[in-house]
Amino acid sequence: MKDYHSTYAFEKQDRETFWLKASKSIDWIIPPKIALDDSNSPFSKWFPDGKMNSCFNAVDRHVLAGRQEQTAIQYESPITGQSASMSYGELKKQTEKFAGMLNEQGLKKGDRVIIYMPMIKEAVIAMLGCARIGVVHSVVFGGFAAAELAKRINDCKPKLIVSASCGHEPNRLVHYKPLLDQAIQQSKYKPSKCIIYQRDAAKADLIVGRDIEWYEALASATPANPVALSANDPLYILYTSGTTGQPKGVVRDNGGHAVALCWSMSNIYDVNPGEVFWAASDIGWVVGHSYIVYAPLFAGCTSILFEGKPVGTPDAGVFWSVIEKNNVKTLFTAPTAFRAIKRIDPEGSFIKKHDISSLKYLFLAGERADPDTILWAQEKLRVPIIDHWWQTETGWSICANPVGLDQLPIKIGSPSLPMPGFQIEVLDDSGNVLANNVLGSIVIKLPLPPSCLTTIWGSNNTFVEKYLARFPGYYETGDAGYLDDDGYIYIMARTDDIINVAGHRLSTGQIEEVISEHPDVAECAVIGINDELKGQIPISLVCLYPDTQNSETKICEEIVQLVINKVGRVSSLKKVVIIDRLPKTRSGKIVRSTMVKIANHEKWMIPATIEDATVLDEISRALEK
């Protein structure tokens, strides 16, 4: 019988055998005989002697196995009111045609394509079509500002850009084509062609000689067969969502990526061929890459492609409607989605209107899952609520509760235990290993397991300086936390969010957990600001439930006392600011660093990833009061 502890111990003891066995879950053109080549550390290579194709593993092999009629992609767009299924057989035809179009446009293995599209099936086809012939795709989140898109064009130098006329947001259209045109105008590097998918809601004007309409481009293309690629050939570049400076292009390989993601689907998420998996994210983020597109298709599952929001499209019951309609087994989303639902529907009345008995697990990631949100979800959904932790750089879970092996005890506030290949330690600023239950920098011992970044596009030096230089022999995660006596990890904050109050190191995440216990608090963020006497002090920005009866003054007083009772007077929390909403990126992360600059009266810029920049002005006014 499989179990977590023996599985993790076996990988640690015999990494080579473990991953060669795991590699048998995908189809190889030349099967590898070597799992890891670490002769040029830290630039490790997984399955260096193997050859395969990611598109073949995601599509063709399931058709050859006789499952061409099974739904591969189920598109649900509550914003437009559209819904559509795409079988594995149809997906194969579409990716063959798209790859043939790339060939016709003169692209070859190693060339780059930027994909700047909304959450539509064509975006998935473009990704897989690139992978089919070894063209490296770089998906840029749809609607990103022109200046940010220009930076990515200059960095990866795409021969071709694939885009759409528009994207849908609640109550508005985002016109992609003008943004694309501005970005190309601003960029030093100019792509030779742009393929534009015209959506019904808005048609874009095409530039003669450069732009080609999607169907026109594909019309004359000869379907392309998958090409043999080295396991170490790059599959994609995904830029981290930094708010300033040069974006960092995380490079993912083909072989290690496919093997690790295949392993994760059955062992971490307990999802098997033919079952329905829904990652409620966007293809512009790593979750969308790994768990909307690649992992579910590698595993022969049905993947939900959702163009909507957890609330407002049309209401706080849309998640439950999609689950009921499609018999979703496992849902994976960000805690912020559930906080939004909880704030609008605290009693869970929408849940009661739908049959969601197909749902067996809810996985949360992307930010800290506060205990209040987890407890609410447990009570309302009556399924295991599983926090897990990973990063754009790793591509899959560093820590998780692998329900496909054996479900471990859930400790609220912890993403549980490290997955095979991830050896975690907690270090002090001098690189010394800390005792259990002591807050420090979380690091991963090298070499990193399969599917982790191989380098930063065009800059091995940046890869080393950003992630490996501070703690030699380790990958620095940039997260702070601690290990408990059972080896469970607790992620308390980014290392930048650890504040030093009169010599005491405090986690903003710990204070947020306490504040979230207040019954009137729907959501909160704690930031550290400069203080002449104590170095730093925390302030809290709090969003309340709409039906709150208590006065704001009373709530603020109760929050301060709650933090004193649970954290101690050492926390020095005295200021609580009531606001209507928190500033967040489009992936749901709170932009704490920008709020810190506003509070400290420092120069600040609007983050490129922010969903609605007007909230920052509201924050500024609130902090001035």
C-alpha positions in Angstrom: 0.0 0.0 0.0 1.2 3.5 -0.8 1.7 5.9 2.0 3.3 9.3 2.3 6.1 8.6 4.8 7.5 5.6 3.0 7.2 7.3 -0.4 9.0 10.4 0.8 11.7 8.4 2.5 12.2 6.2 -0.6 12.8 9.2 -2.9 15.2 10.7 -0.4 17.1 7.4 -0.1 17.1 6.5 -3.8 16.2 9.5 -5.9 17.4 7.9 -9.1 15.2 4.8 -8.8 12.2 6.8 -7.6 12.1 9.2 -10.5 12.9 6.7 -13.2 9.9 4.7 -12.0 7.8 7.9 -12.0 9.0 8.6 -15.5 7.1 5.6 -16.8 3.8 7.5 -16.3 4.5 9.4 -19.6 5.2 8.2 -23.1 8.8 8.5 -24.3 10.3 8.4 -27.8 13.6 7.4 -26.2 13.0 6.3 -22.5 15.6 7.8 -20.1 18.1 5.5 -18.4 19.4 8.4 -16.2 17.1 10.3 -13.8 19.4 13.1 -12.7 22.5 14.7 -14.1 23.8 17.0 -11.4 27.4 17.3 -12.8 26.9 21.0 -13.5 25.1 22.0 -10.3 23.1 24.1 -9.8 22.0 23.7 -13.4 20.7 20.2 -12.9 19.2 18.2 -15.7 16.4 15.7 -15.3 16.1 12.7 -17.7 18.9 14.1 -19.8 19.1 11.1 -22.2 15.3 10.9 -22.8 13.3 12.2 -25.7 9.6 13.0 -25.7 7.0 15.5 -26.7 4.7 17.3 -24.2 1.8 17.9 -26.7 1.8 14.2 -27.6 1.6 13.2 -23.9 -1.2 15.7 -23.3 -3.3 14.9 -26.4 -2.2 12.2 -28.9 -1.6 9.3 -26.6 -5.2 9.5 -25.2 -6.6 9.5 -28.7 -4.4 6.4 -29.6 -5.7 4.7 -26.4 -9.3 5.0 -27.8 -10.5 7.9 -25.7 -10.9 10.5 -28.5 -14.5 11.1 -27.6 -13.7 12.0 -24.0 -14.0 15.7 -23.1 -10.5 17.2 -22.7 -11.5 20.9 -22.2 -14.8 22.0 -20.8 -15.2 25.7 -21.4 -17.5 27.6 -19.0 -18.0 31.3 -19.5 -20.6 32.7 -17.2 -19.5 36.2 -18.3 -20.6 35.6 -21.9 -23.2 32.9 -21.1 -21.3 30.4 -23.3 -20.4 26.8 -22.6 -18.6 24.3 -24.9 -16.8 21.0 -24.8 -13.7 19.9 -26.7 -12.9 16.2 -27.0 -9.4 14.8 -27.1 -9.9 14.0 -30.7 -10.9 17.6 -31.6 -8.1 19.0 -29.5 -5.6 16.8 -31.5 -6.9 18.2 -34.8 -6.8 21.8 -33.6 -3.2 21.5 -32.2 -2.0 19.7 -35.3 -3.4 22.6 -37.4 -2.0 25.3 -35.2 1.5 23.7 -35.1 1.3 23.5 -38.9 0.5 27.2 -39.1 3.6 27.9 -37.0 5.6 25.9 -39.5 4.1 27.8 -42.4 5.1 31.0 -40.7 8.7 29.8 -40.6 8.9 29.0 -36.9 11.1 26.1 -35.7 12.2 24.4 -32.6 13.6 26.9 -30.0 11.8 30.0 -31.5 9.5 31.9 -29.1 5.8 32.8 -29.3 4.0 35.1 -26.9 0.4 34.2 -26.2 -1.6 37.2 -25.0 -5.1 35.9 -24.7 -8.2 35.6 -22.5 -9.5 32.4 -21.0 -10.7 30.8 -24.2 -10.0 27.4 -25.8 -7.8 28.9 -28.5 -5.3 29.9 -25.8 -4.9 26.2 -24.8 -4.7 25.2 -28.5 -1.9 27.8 -29.0 0.1 26.5 -26.0 -0.1 22.9 -27.0 0.5 23.7 -30.7 3.8 25.4 -29.7 4.8 22.4 -27.6 4.0 20.1 -30.5 7.0 21.4 -32.6 9.3 22.6 -29.8 8.5 26.3 -30.1 8.8 27.9 -26.7 5.6 29.6 -25.5 5.4 32.5 -23.1 1.9 33.3 -21.9 1.4 36.8 -20.8 -1.7 37.5 -18.7 -4.4 38.9 -20.8 -5.0 42.6 -20.3 -1.5 43.3 -18.9 -0.5 46.9 -19.5 1.3 47.6 -22.8 4.5 48.6 -21.0 4.7 45.3 -19.2 4.0 43.3 -22.4 6.7 45.3 -24.2 9.2 44.3 -21.5 8.4 40.6 -22.2 8.6 41.1 -25.9 12.1 42.6 -25.6 13.2 39.8 -23.2 12.1 36.7 -25.0 12.1 38.1 -28.6 9.1 36.2 -30.0 8.9 35.7 -33.8 5.1 35.7 -33.5 2.4 36.9 -31.0 -1.0 35.2 -30.7 -3.7 37.4 -29.3 -7.5 38.1 -29.3 -9.6 41.1 -30.0 -10.8 41.4 -26.5 -11.3 39.9 -23.1 -14.4 39.9 -20.8 -14.3 41.3 -17.3 -17.5 41.9 -15.2 -19.3 44.9 -16.6 -16.6 45.8 -19.1 -14.5 44.7 -22.1 -10.7 44.7 -22.2 -9.6 45.5 -25.7 -6.4 43.5 -26.2 -5.5 44.7 -29.7 -4.8 48.4 -28.9 -2.7 47.2 -25.9 -0.8 44.8 -28.2 -0.2 47.5 -30.8 1.1 49.9 -28.1 3.4 47.2 -26.7 4.9 46.5 -30.1 5.4 50.2 -30.8 7.2 50.6 -27.4 9.4 47.5 -27.7 12.8 47.5 -29.4 12.2 44.0 -30.8 9.5 43.6 -33.4 7.7 40.3 -34.0 7.2 39.5 -37.7 3.5 38.4 -37.4 0.5 38.6 -35.0 -2.3 36.0 -35.1 -5.5 37.6 -33.9 -8.6 35.7 -32.7 -11.7 37.9 -33.3 -14.3 37.5 -30.6 -17.9 38.4 -31.1 -18.1 41.1 -28.5 -15.5 43.3 -30.3 -13.7 43.1 -33.6 -10.1 44.4 -33.8 -8.6 46.4 -36.7 -5.8 44.4 -38.3 -2.6 45.9 -39.5 -2.0 44.8 -43.1 1.2 42.8 -43.6 1.6 42.0 -39.9 -1.7 40.8 -38.5 -3.5 37.7 -39.6 -7.0 36.6 -38.5 -6.9 33.3 -36.6 -9.0 31.2 -39.0 -7.4 32.7 -42.1 -3.9 31.9 -40.7 -4.9 28.3 -40.0 -6.8 27.7 -43.3 -3.9 26.7 -45.5 -1.8 25.0 -42.8 -0.7 21.4 -43.1 -1.3 19.5 -39.8 2.0 18.9 -38.1 3.2 15.8 -36.3 4.8 16.1 -32.8 8.6 16.4 -32.9 11.1 14.5 -30.7 12.5 16.8 -28.1 15.1 16.4 -25.4 13.7 16.2 -21.9 15.8 19.3 -21.2 14.6 21.4 -24.1 12.6 24.4 -22.8 8.8 24.0 -22.9 7.9 27.6 -21.8 9.0 30.9 -20.3 6.7 32.3 -17.6 7.5 35.7 -16.2 7.2 36.3 -12.5 4.8 39.1 -11.6 7.3 41.5 -10.2 5.9 45.1 -10.0 9.0 47.0 -11.1 12.2 46.5 -13.0 13.1 43.7 -15.4 10.7 40.7 -15.3 12.3 37.4 -14.6 11.5 34.6 -17.2 11.2 31.3 -15.4 12.3 28.5 -17.8 10.5 25.1 -17.6 11.8 22.0 -19.3 9.7 19.3 -21.0 10.6 16.0 -19.4 10.9 16.8 -15.7 7.8 18.9 -16.0 5.6 16.2 -17.5 6.8 13.5 -15.0 6.3 15.6 -11.9 2.9 16.9 -13.0 1.7 13.4 -13.9 2.9 12.2 -10.5 1.1 15.0 -8.7 -2.3 14.4 -10.3 -2.9 10.9 -8.9 -0.8 11.2 -5.8 -1.5 14.7 -4.5 -5.0 15.5 -6.0 -6.4 11.9 -6.3 -7.6 12.6 -9.8 -7.5 9.8 -12.4 -8.1 9.4 -16.1 -11.7 10.4 -17.1 -12.3 12.4 -13.9 -13.0 16.1 -13.8 -10.5 18.6 -12.4 -11.0 22.3 -12.0 -8.2 24.8 -11.3 -10.1 28.1 -11.0 -7.2 30.3 -12.1 -5.9 31.9 -15.3 -3.6 30.5 -17.9 -1.5 33.6 -17.4 -0.3 32.3 -14.0 1.6 29.2 -13.2 -1.5 27.5 -11.8 -3.1 27.8 -15.2 -0.1 26.4 -16.9 0.3 23.5 -14.6 -3.3 22.6 -13.6 -5.6 24.0 -16.3 -3.6 22.9 -19.3 -0.7 20.5 -18.8 -1.3 18.2 -15.7 -5.0 17.3 -16.3 -4.3 16.6 -19.9 -1.1 14.6 -19.2 -3.3 12.5 -16.8 -6.2 12.1 -19.3 -8.7 14.0 -17.2 -11.3 16.6 -18.1 -10.1 20.1 -17.3 -12.5 23.1 -16.7 -11.5 26.3 -18.5 -13.4 29.0 -16.5 -13.9 32.5 -17.8 -15.5 34.2 -14.8 -15.1 35.3 -11.3 -16.1 33.7 -7.9 -18.6 36.5 -7.3 -20.5 38.8 -9.7 -20.7 36.4 -12.7 -23.5 36.3 -12.0 -23.4 35.7 -8.3 -21.6 34.0 -5.4 -23.0 30.7 -6.4 -21.3 30.3 -9.8 -18.6 27.9 -8.4 -21.3 25.5 -7.1 -23.2 25.7 -10.4 -20.1 24.7 -12.4 -19.3 21.9 -10.0 -22.8 20.5 -10.2 -23.1 20.8 -14.0 -19.7 19.1 -14.7 -19.4 16.6 -11.8 -16.1 18.2 -10.6 -14.2 15.9 -8.3 -11.4 18.3 -7.2 -11.4 22.1 -7.1 -8.2 24.1 -6.8 -8.4 27.8 -6.3 -6.9 30.7 -4.2 -8.1 31.5 -0.7 -9.0 35.0 -1.9 -11.7 33.4 -4.0 -13.3 31.9 -1.0 -12.9 35.0 1.1 -14.9 36.8 -1.6 -17.6 34.2 -1.6 -17.7 34.2 2.2 -18.0 37.9 2.4 -21.0 38.0 0.0 -22.6 34.8 1.2 -21.5 34.1 4.8 -24.3 31.7 5.4 -23.5 29.6 2.3 -27.1 29.9 1.0 -25.9 29.5 -2.6 -24.3 26.2 -1.8 -27.6 24.8 -0.6 -29.1 25.5 -4.0 -26.8 23.1 -5.8 -25.9 19.4 -5.7 -22.1 19.4 -5.2 -21.9 15.8 -4.0 -19.3 15.1 -6.8 -16.8 17.4 -5.0 -14.4 15.4 -2.9 -11.6 17.9 -2.2 -10.9 21.6 -2.2 -7.2 22.6 -2.6 -6.1 26.1 -1.8 -2.8 27.8 -2.9 -1.3 31.1 -4.1 -1.3 32.9 -0.7 -1.6 32.0 2.9 -4.9 30.3 3.7 -6.1 31.9 6.9 -7.8 29.5 9.4 -11.1 31.5 9.4 -11.6 30.8 5.6 -10.6 27.2 6.0 -13.0 26.6 8.8 -15.8 28.3 6.9 -15.2 26.1 3.9 -15.0 23.0 6.0 -18.3 23.8 7.6 -20.1 24.7 4.3 -18.6 22.1 1.9 -18.1 19.2 4.3 -15.0 18.0 2.3 -11.3 18.1 3.2 -10.0 21.6 2.7 -6.3 21.2 1.9 -3.8 24.1 1.9 -0.7 23.5 -0.2 2.3 25.6 -1.0 4.2 26.1 -4.2 5.6 28.9 -6.4 5.9 29.9 -10.1 9.5 28.7 -9.9 8.6 25.2 -8.8 5.6 24.5 -11.0 4.0 22.1 -8.5 3.7 21.6 -4.8 6.6 22.1 -2.5 4.4 21.0 0.4 1.0 19.4 0.3 -1.3 16.8 1.8 -1.2 14.0 -0.8 -4.7 12.6 -0.6 -3.9 10.1 -3.5 -1.3 8.4 -1.2 -3.0 8.7 2.2 -4.6 11.7 3.6 -2.4 13.1 6.4 -3.8 14.8 9.5 -4.8 18.3 8.6 -3.3 21.1 10.7 -5.1 24.3 10.0 -2.6 27.0 9.0 -0.1 24.5 7.6 0.3 23.2 4.0 1.4 20.0 5.6 4.6 18.1 4.6 7.2 18.3 1.8 6.6 16.4 -1.4 9.2 14.0 -2.8 12.4 15.7 -3.8 11.8 18.8 -1.7 14.1 18.8 1.4 13.1 21.8 3.5 15.1 23.5 6.2 14.6 26.8 8.1 17.6 29.0 8.4 18.6 32.2 10.3 20.1 35.1 8.5 23.6 33.6 8.9 22.6 30.3 7.3 22.3 28.3 10.5 19.6 25.6 10.8 17.0 26.8 13.3 15.2 24.6 15.9 11.6 23.6 15.4 9.0 26.3 16.0 11.5 29.1 15.4 10.7 31.6 12.6 13.3 31.9 9.8 13.9 31.8 6.0 12.5 28.6 4.3 15.0 27.0 1.9 15.1 23.9 -0.2 18.2 21.8 -0.4 19.7 21.4 -3.8 19.2 19.7 -6.3 15.6 20.7 -6.9 13.2 18.0 -8.0 11.8 17.7 -11.5 9.6 20.5 -12.9 11.4 23.3 -11.0 12.9 26.2 -13.0 16.1 25.3 -14.8 17.2 28.9 -15.1 16.1 32.5 -15.8 15.6 33.1 -19.6 18.8 34.7 -20.9 20.4 35.1 -17.6 22.0 32.3 -15.6 23.6 34.9 -13.4 20.2 36.2 -12.4 19.1 32.7 -11.5 22.1 32.2 -9.2 21.9 35.7 -7.7 18.2 35.7 -7.0 17.7 32.2 -5.7 21.0 30.5 -4.8 23.6 33.1 -3.7 22.4 34.0 -0.2 22.4 30.4 1.2 24.9 28.2 -0.7 23.6 24.7 -1.4 20.0 25.9 -1.0 17.3 27.4 -3.1 15.9 30.5 -1.3 12.1 30.5 -1.4 11.7 34.0 -0.2 9.1 32.8 2.3 9.4 32.9 6.1 8.0 30.4 8.5 8.9 27.4 10.7 8.7 23.7 11.0 6.8 22.1 13.9 7.8 19.0 15.9 6.0 16.8 13.4 7.8 18.3 10.4 4.8 20.3 9.2 5.7 23.6 7.6 4.0 26.9 8.4 4.3 29.7 5.9 3.9 32.9 7.8 4.9 35.6 5.3 7.2 36.6 2.6 10.6 37.3 4.2 10.0 41.0 3.3 6.8 40.9 5.5 8.6 39.9 8.7 8.6 43.1 10.8 11.0 43.9 13.6 9.2 45.6 16.5 11.6 46.8 19.1 13.9 43.9 18.4 11.1 41.3 18.2 10.6 39.5 14.9 6.9 39.3 14.2 5.0 37.7 11.3 2.4 39.8 9.7 0.6 36.6 8.8 0.3 35.6 12.4 -1.3 38.9 13.3 -3.7 38.6 10.3 -4.8 35.1 11.5 -5.8 36.6 14.9 -7.6 39.5 13.4 -9.5 37.2 11.0 -11.1 35.5 14.1 -13.1 38.7 14.8 -16.7 37.9 13.7 -17.1 41.2 11.8 -13.9 40.9 9.8 -14.3 39.5 6.2 -10.7 40.1 5.2 -7.6 41.9 6.4 -4.0 42.8 5.7 -1.3 43.7 8.2 1.7 45.7 7.1 4.7 47.1 9.0 5.5 50.8 8.8 8.5 52.8 10.0 8.5 54.0 13.6 11.2 56.2 15.2 11.0 54.5 18.6 10.4 50.8 17.7 11.9 50.5 14.2 8.6 49.2 12.8 5.0 48.8 14.0 2.1 47.0 12.5 -1.1 48.6 11.2 -4.1 46.6 10.0 -6.4 47.3 7.1 -9.7 45.6 7.6 -12.7 44.9 5.4 -16.0 44.2 7.2 -19.0 42.0 6.3 -21.8 44.1 4.6 -24.3 43.3 7.4 -22.1 44.3 10.3 -24.1 45.9 13.1 -21.3 47.1 15.4 -19.8 50.5 15.1 -16.4 50.8 13.4 -14.9 52.4 16.5 -16.0 49.4 18.6 -14.7 46.9 16.1 -11.3 48.6 15.9 -11.0 48.5 19.7 -12.0 44.9 19.8 -9.4 44.0 17.2 -6.6 45.7 19.1 -7.5 43.9 22.3 -7.8 40.6 20.4 -4.2 40.9 19.1 -3.0 41.9 22.6 -4.7 38.7 24.0 -3.4 36.4 21.3 0.0 37.8 20.3 0.8 40.1 23.2 1.5 43.7 23.7 4.8 43.2 22.0 2.9 43.4 18.7 2.3 47.1 19.3 -0.8 47.1 17.1 -2.7 50.3 17.8 -4.0 51.4 14.4 -6.8 49.6 12.6 -8.1 51.2 9.3 -11.5 50.2 8.0 -11.6 50.1 4.2 -14.0 48.8 1.6 -11.6 46.6 -0.3 -8.0 45.5 -0.4 -5.7 46.2 -3.4 -5.0 42.9 -5.1 -3.2 41.5 -8.2 -5.3 39.8 -10.8 -4.2 36.5 -9.3 -5.6 37.5 -5.9 -2.5 38.5 -4.0 -2.6 41.5 -1.8 0.0 44.2 -2.8 1.4 44.7 0.6 4.7 46.2 -0.5 2.9 49.0 -2.3 0.7 49.7 0.8 3.9 49.9 2.9 5.4 52.6 0.6 2.1 54.5 0.7 2.0 54.3 4.5 5.6 55.4 4.8 5.1 58.3 2.4 7.7 56.8 0.0 7.6 57.1 -3.7 5.4 54.3 -5.2 4.3 53.0 -8.6 1.1 51.3 -9.6 1.9 47.6 -9.8 1.6 46.2 -13.3 -0.4 43.2 -12.0 -3.0 45.1 -9.9 -6.6 44.4 -10.7 -8.0 47.9 -10.0 -5.5 50.7 -9.4 -8.2 53.1 -8.0 -8.2 51.2 -4.7 -4.7 52.5 -4.0 -5.9 56.0 -3.9 -8.6 54.9 -1.5 -6.0 53.3 0.7 -3.9 56.4 0.6 -6.8 58.6 1.8 -7.7 56.1 4.5 -4.2 56.0 5.9 -4.0 59.8 6.0 -7.0 60.0 8.3 
